[in-house]
Amino acid sequence: MAPSSAPLYSEHSTTTWIDDDTPAFERMARLASCLALTRVQVHPLLAASQRQEAGGLLGGAAAQLASAQRAIVLTADEGASSNAVRLMLPPLHDLPEAERARRHTAMVAHAAAHLLHSPARQPSQALKPMGMVLVSAIEDARVERLLLRDYPGIRPWFQAQIAPEPEAENLGFVAFMARLDRILLLAGSHSANHWVNKAQQLFEDTVQRHGLEDYAAFRAISSILANDLGQMRVRMDPQHYAGPTLYRDDNSYLWEHPESEDNQDVALHLPQTAAQQQAADTSNAQEPPEPAQTPLAAEEFELARFHYPEWDCKSEHMKPDWCQVIEKLPAWQGLSEISSVRLSSTSRVDSLALPHPRVLDRRHRLLRQWEGDALDLNAAIEVQVDMRLQLRPDPRLFMRSGKGPRPGSMLVLLDISESVNDIGPQGQSLLALEKQAALLLAQACLRSAQRLAIHAFSSNTRAEVNYYRLLDFGQVHSSATAAMIQAVRGRYSTRMGAALRHASSLLRNEPEGQRSLLLVTDGAPHDIDVHDKRYLIEDARHAVQEAKRAGVRVCCLAVDAQADAYVRHIFGWRGYDIADEALQLVPRLTRMGARLAAGR
């Protein structure tokens, strides 16, 4: 290691890893300067730079082994004598000369993409290590797309150096990142992994909706993907993490790390405006945010669109593809805003314990029974042996079917139209009580075999039925899902039929077993483009009948003292319950959820 007074690198240092280093460096520098449209100097990485000693992408937690394999982009204000950007290339002594040249060429092109299109020195204190890696990986893919848009002939440089495809059984964090790098770079590539396919869909949808130049939009999907990995319990080791795609730089150019290493991260944040950030900095972190600090202006993220028919009771026929259901994630500002979710003292109920129903299972056979529907051959043989030995035989010669756990899936669908925001006599809105009851069910399902999903809906004409997937089947309930549930806001109207059709279609994809749909609403179906009150009631009734024919049990809990007339018509005699006031919602909903879980 050179003394502290010696420079970490020199423009005139001799190297042994390229035969003719001066022309080679000049070629690399010209290539980088032409691509980046600015003056770039290219030098060998003779010693760790100060930024690498600080840890590169992850600060002090970066992997030391990776530092010798990554390029480093240094801006002109980091001790350089000229105004040129400096690009430090690793020596790569272990590679053959031709492969080394190809790797360095890809490194130069990727660094130029960052210099052209990436915002430098973004504050990193709001991100956990996993979130920072996801943001950096999405940013790598974004700037490469922009570079390839202008210089399509560069694509083979990147494709030849992309990370190899991991084995299918490898579900580690590095393997997920390798799959992500591949599917976002290689056109027409596919993956059998749900998370990777979701990442590709989110990326391409963002390209279509916002364009490749919108850094904030891609930062938002990075936060979603990092949150999903956390819910999937994918572990990351920041101390030893090294990105799988070796031609990409260490991404230290993107981040500005805090000087103090004691600054602990609390949450992933979606991008905030300057006004929102200033308000967050001046507020007490222990107090819940005011509504003005978490507005709906934080854009909701669209996942997919679906079209469903609607029943016209006047002409008595289905209108095909009449309603558009838009799956979304609600706008939310990170987990730090939801430090804890507690029931108020006025509506506290006992912790819910869902029953564990058991049903007859012919695959589970009980042996050596006093009576049964078949003979236990092993027991019969032992009886013959005992009789020959003049011993008293065991008379339990039969076997019968035993009982196994009842498989089941339940989807709780919350009506979040504008009316749920009204404050009741108890000082709480119906929306707040809906969230409390939903969280109780989610916590109870952690201790049961029941698969639970919590979704919500509202509508703004037939062209915009908003459908929010807050907790999905198989997803582990955590502080992230609690924050997602708390983030929904009540607005618009209640086009019930389209939401019921979409929810029942999701339930039909669940494994065999009891499938239940529990709707929570505060009034009859309505929307601003329908003036006949009977129209949407009849459509909801048809949606319920369609679901029942498909094997989905549909029930409703209505918080409306006048609901008896329409809920009985829609859901049938045994398919509903009524809470006369909002305070009854939490205990009634948890009781009804337990009844559905038990199959009663």
N, C-alpha and C positions, 0 to 999 in steps of 0.2 A: 504494500500500500504506500502510495506517495505521501511525503510529509504534508502537513496541513497547508504550508505556504506554497506548495507546488500546485500548478494547475491540474485539474482533473483530466483534461484532454488538451491536445495541441493540434493545430491545423497542419503542422509539419511533422507529426509523429510518423515514424516508419512502421509499416505493418508487414506481416508475413502471410496473411490469410488470403490475399489476392496477388497474383503474379505481378501485375503492373498497376500499383495502387493509384498513382496520380491520374492517369486517364480514366480509371474506373470511378474514382470519386467525382471527377469532373462530369462523367456521363450521368451518374446518379444525381448530382446537383442540378444539371441542366434539365433532366427529366422531372425532378421535383419542382423546380422553378416554373417550368412550362405548365405543368398540371395545376399547381397551386396559384399561378398568376402572381407570384411574389418571389423575392429572392430567398433561396434556401441553400444553406451550406450543409453538406453531408460529411460526417466524420466517423471514424471507427470508435466504438465504445471501449476505451482502454481501461477505464475504471468506473466504478459506480458514481453516477452523478449525485448531486445533493438531493435532487428530487427522488431518486431511487432510494437513497438512504432514509428519506422520509417515508418511504413505503409505496410510492407509485400510486396505483389505483386505490388501495385500501389503507393508505397511511402506514402506520407501524405494523399492521397486521398482514401485509403482503408477503407472499412466498419469496424467500430469498433465492431459491433455485430458478425461478422464472425470470429473475432480473438479467441473467446472462443470455436470454433467448429473445428479449423484446426490444423493439425500437423505442426510442424516447424522443419526443418532440419538445424542444425548448424554445420559448419565445425570446425575442431579442433583448428583453430587459433582464435576462438571467445571467449577466456577467459577460456577455459577448461584446467584443470590441466593435462590431459592425451592427447595422440595423437588420441583418438577415436573420431569419429563423434558422435554428440549428436542428438537424436531424441526426441523432446518434444511432448507428447501426451495430448490432452485436456481431462479433467475429464469426460465430458458427463454425468453429474449427472441425467439428465432427461431421460436417456435410461434404460431399464431393463438390468440386469446383462448379460444375454446371448447375447442380441443385442449389448451391449457395447463391449463385447469381440470380436464379429465378426467385428464390425467397427474398433476396434484397430488393429486387424489382417490385415484387408485390408489396413489401413493406413501404417502399417509397410512394407507390401509388395510393396506398391506404392513408398514409400520413398526409399526403396532399389533399385527399378528400376531407380530412378533419380540418385542415387549414382553410379550405374553401367554405365549408358548410357548417362546422360545429361552433357553438358558442364556447369560448374558453373560460376557464377558472370559475365554474359554477360552484356555489357553496355546497358542501357535502354534509354538513352537520344534521340535516333533516332526514338523512337516509341511513338505514342499517346497511351492513356490508352486502347482504344478498340483494337489497334494493339497488345499491350502487352498481353492482355487477350487471343486473338486468337492464338498468338504464344505459349503461355503457355498451352492452351488447346490442340493444335496439338502436342506439345511436350509430354504432359501427355499421349495421345493416342499412340504416337510413342514408348515411353519407356515401356509402358505396353505391347505392341505387342512384343517387344524384350524380355521382361521377360517371357511372356506366350510362346514364342517360345522355351525357355529353360526349363520352368517349366509349362507345360500345365495344371497341376492339380490345379494351383492357380486361374484359370478362375472363378470358382464359387464364390470365395471370392469377386472379383470385381463385378460380375454380380448381386449379392444379394444386393449390396450397391449403384448401379448406380442410377442416378437421375431419378425420374418418368417421364413418357411421358406427356408433357404439353397438354393442351386442344388445339384443332385445331385452334380456333379463337385467341389464345394467340400469338401475333407476337412481343412480347417484346424481348429485348436483352437476358435476362436470359433464356427465353424459347428457343431461337435459340441455346444458348450454351448447354442447356439440351438435345435438339435433336441431336446436334453435338456429345456430349459425348456418347449418346446411340448408334448412328449409326456406330461410329468408334469402339465400343467395342463389341456390340452384333452381332455375326455372323448371316447373313441372314436377318438382320433388314432392313426395308424400311421406307421411309417417303414420304408424299405427297407434301412436300415443295421443291421447285426448288433449293433454296440455299443449303439446307441440302444434297440433292442428288448430287449437284455439288461438295460440300465438300468431300463427300464419293468418288466420281469419281476421283477427284484430288489426294486424299490421296492414293487410290489404284493404280492409274497410277504411282505415285511417288514411291511407294513400288516396282512396277514391273520394273521401269526404273532405279532407283538409289539404291534400297535397303533400309532397315530400318536404316542403320548406318549413312546415309548421313543427318546430322542435317541441313545443309544449304539448301538442296532441300526442306525440310519440312518447313523451315523458309520462303521460297519463296511463297509456297502456302498459308501460313498464311497471308501474305501481300495481296495476291489476294482476299482472302475471307473477310478480313477486309475492303478492298476497296469496295467490292460488298455491304457489309452491309451499308457502308457510302452512296453509291449511292441509296440504298433502303430507306435511311433516317431512319434507325433503330437507336433509341437514346439509349445511355448508360449513366447512372448516376455513375461516378467514386466514388463519395462520399459514396454511399450506395450499391455498387455492391458486391455481394457475390456469388461465383460460386455455381452452383446447385448440383454438385457431392461432397458430404461432406467427403468422405474418402480420397480425394486428399488433399495434403498439400497446404500451402499458396503460394508455388512457389517462396518464397523469396530466396531460394537456387539458382534459375536460374539467378537472376538479380543483377546488381550492380547499384544502383541509384546514380545520381550526388549529391554532397554535397549541392549544392545550389538549392533551390526550385524555383528560378527565371528562371531556364533554360526552356524556352518554346519550345515545340515540333513543328516542322513545317510539317513533312510528314512521311509517311511510306516508308521505304527503303528496297529494296531487297538486299540480301547479296552482298558485294563488296569485291574484293580482297584487299590485303594490299596496293598494289600500287595505286589502284583507290581511296582508302580511304585517303591516304596521299595526293594525288593530289587534292581531294575535300577539304581537310582541308586548303591547302595553297592557294586556288583560291579565287577570290573575289565573294562573294555570290550573288552580284547584277548583275554579268555578266553571259551570257549564257555559258554553258559548251562547251569546245572545243570537237571536234569529238573524240579525243584520250581519253577523260575522259568518254565517253559513248559509248563504242565499242559494236559491235554485239556479242562480246565474252560473254557478260552477256546473259546467255542462254535463248532463247525463250521457252515459256512454251506451250507444246502441249496439246490440249483439246480433239481431237477425229480425227478419220480417216474414210474416205468415199471412195467408189469406184463408178466410173461412166463409161458408155460406150463412145466410140468415133467413129465418122463416117469416114469410109474409102472411099474416093471418087473414088479410082481406082477400087476396087472390088464392090463398091456400096452396102455396108452392114455395120451394126453396129458391132464394136468389143466390146463384153460384158466385163465389169469390167476392162477396159483398163487403165484408169487413176486413180491415187490415190490422193485425196484431203485431205490435212492435216490442220485441224483447229488449229490456234495458237493464243497466245497473244504475242505481240512484247516485246523484252527485253527493260525494262525501269528502271530508277534508282530513281524513286520517284517523288512526286509532287514538291519538292523544286526546281528542275531543271527547271520547267516551271512556273515561277512566274507570267507571263502574256503572253497572245497570242495576238499580235497586227499585223495588216496589215501594210506592208511597205508603205511609202509615195508614191511610184511609182505605187502601185496597189490598192490604197484605193477606195472602192466603198461605196455607200450609204447602210445603214443598210437594210437588206432584210426583207420584210414583206410578208409572204406567204398569198395568198388569202384564203378566207373561202368559198369555193363553196357550194352551196345548191342545192339539187335535190328534185324532187317530192317524197314525202313520204306519202304513203297511211295510215300509222299508225298515222299520224298527221292530224287531221280533223279540218277545220275552220268552225265555226258555224255562223248562222245568216248572210249569204251572199246573195247578190242581185241575183246571179245565181250560179248554181252548178250542180253536177251530182246526188244528192239525196236530199230528203226532210228532213228538220230539224224538227223532231216531236215536240220537246219542243216549238219551235217558232210557229208551226202551232196551238198547243193547246192554246198558249197565244193569237193568233189572234182570235180564237173562243171566248175566254173569253172577249177580248176587244169589239168584235162585240156585244155580249150580253149586255155588260155594256154601249153600245152606245158610245164607245171611238174609236178614230182613230187607227187602228191596224198598227203594224210595218210590212211593206211588205217584209222584208228580211227573206224569208222562207227556204232558201237552205243551204246546206253545201257541201264543196268540200275538196279535199286533199290539204294539205299545203306542204311547203318545209322544209326539215330538212337538217342538215349538211351532206355533202358527206363523208362517211367513206373512208379512204385511207391509204395505206402503201407504202412508197417509200424506196428503197434500193439503195444507192449510192456506186458503186463498183469502186475502184481506181486501176488503173494499176500502180504498183510500181516496174516495171522491171528496169534493170540497166540504161537504157537510160534516165530515168526521173531525174537522177542526173546531167545531163549536164547543165552547166551554160549558160543561154542565154544572148543576148546583153543587157538586162535590169539588169544584175547582179544577177538574181535569178534563181534557178533551177525550173523545172516544178514540181518537188515533193513539194517544198515549196509552190508554188501557189495552187497545189491540196489540200494541208492541209488547206490553208487559206479559199478556197472556201468551203471545207467540214465543217469547223468550222462555217462559215456564215450560212450554211443551218441548222446546229445543233442548233445554237442560234435562228434562225427564227422559228424552230419547237417548241421551248418553248412557243411561243405565238400563236400557231395554233393547230388544232385538228389532224394534219397529224402525223402519226407514221413514224419515220425515223430510218433507220439503215445505218451506214457507215462501209463498209468493204473494204479490199484491198487484192490484190493477186499478186503473181509472181510464176514462175515455173522453176524447174531444172530437166527437162525430165518429162515423163509421170508418173514416180514413186514419184514425189515430187512437187505437185502443192500446194504451201503454201497459206493459206487463213486466213487472219487476221480479227478477229471480234473486231473492235475498238469501235463501239457504236451499241448496239442492240436495237431492237424494244422494246418500253416500258421503256427503260433505260433513266434516267434523265441526260441531258447533264450537266456536271460540270467540275471543274478543273481537276478531275481525268480522265475523258474521253478526255479532251483537251490534257492532257499529253500523253495519250495512242495514240492519233492521231499523235502528234508531234514525237513520238518515232519511227515510222516506217521508215525504210531505203530502198532505192531502190537497187535491185540486181536481178540477174538471168534474166529469159525470160518471154514471154507472151503467155501462153497456154490458150487462151481465152475461148474455148468451155467448158472445164471442170469447170472453175470458173463460167461461166454463168449458167451451169446446177446446180451447188451447190447453187448459189444465188437464182435461181428461185425456187428450192425446199424449201428453207427457206421462200420465199414469199408465197408459196402455203399453208403454215401453218398459215398464218395471217388470221384475221377475214375477213368476207365477205366485199367486197368493192373494190375500185379501187386499183390494185396492180401494181406498177411501178418499173422497174429496170433501173437505169441510169448508164451506163458505161462511165468512163473517161479513155482514152488511148492516147498514143502518136505515135502509129504505128500499122502496120498490125500484126496479130498473128504470133508468131514464137517460136521455141524452138530448143535446140541444138541437139536433137535426130531426128529432122525432116528436110529433105533437099528439099522437094517439097513445094514451097511457096503456091501453091494452096491447099494443104492438110488441113492445119489448118484453112484457110479461109472458106473452105466448111464445116468443122466441126463446126465452130462458127455459120455459117448460119443455120445449122441443129439445133443447140442448141437454137437459137433465135426462130425458127419455133416451136420447142417443147414447149418453154415457152409461146408463143402466144396461142397455142392450150390449154394450161392449164389456160388461163385467165390472164397471166402476160404480161403487156405492156413493151417492151424492147426498150430503146433508147440509143444512143451513142453520146458522144461529143469527137471528135477527134482533137487533137492539132497537125495537120499535114497538110500542104498545099497541099500535094499530096494524101490525104486520100480519095478523092471522089470515085475513082474506087472501092476500096474494101469495104468501109463502106456502100455504096449504095447496093452492092451485099449482104452484111451480114444483114443489118438492114432494108432495103427497102427504098422507096422514102421519106416517112415522119418520118423515125425513126432515123434521125441523124442530127447533126450540126457540122460544121467545124470551128475551130479557127485557122487562118493562122499563128498566133504566140502565144507564151505562155502568153504574157501580156493580151490577150483577154480571157484567161481561166476563171478568176474569175467572170467578169460580165456575160459572156455567160453561165457559169454553174449555177449561181444563177438565171438567167432569165429562163433557161431551167427547173430548179427545180420548179420555181414558175408556169411555164406552165403545168408541169405534175401534180402539186398539184391541179391546177384548172381544170384538166381533159381535157385540150385542146391539 
